[in-house]
Amino acid sequence: MISPGASAEAVRLFSFSYLVGWIDMCFSSYFTALDRPVRSLLVSFFGTLVFPLAFLFLLTARWGLNGIWLMASASATASGMLTLGFAYTLKLDAHTTCRQSWRNGSCAT
């Protein structure tokens, strides 16, 4: 039987995932809109399968039941960092392309 205090602890541990969980979903749609399907697929795949499974095994081995609740926050944070890395490289790609086009006189600022 799980005590009421354990439920409150679970909600407290899981609630952080709501702060960072939107990043991968939002940017996955953004990458799709920019016609970057590979980035969108990687963000979705890592955010919904790879990171949750990896953190589930790692955190439950260390912290047991609390590891299950921490898994959502850890995977959302890792997925958000991966997604922001993809967004940063997209910005660098756009900046490089614009710089090359600017030399040809075709980059709008």
Secondary structure as UniProt FT lines:
FT   HELIX           4..15
FT   HELIX           17..20
FT   HELIX           22..33
FT   TURN            34..35
FT   HELIX           37..45
FT   HELIX           46..50
FT   HELIX           51..63
FT   HELIX           65..104
//
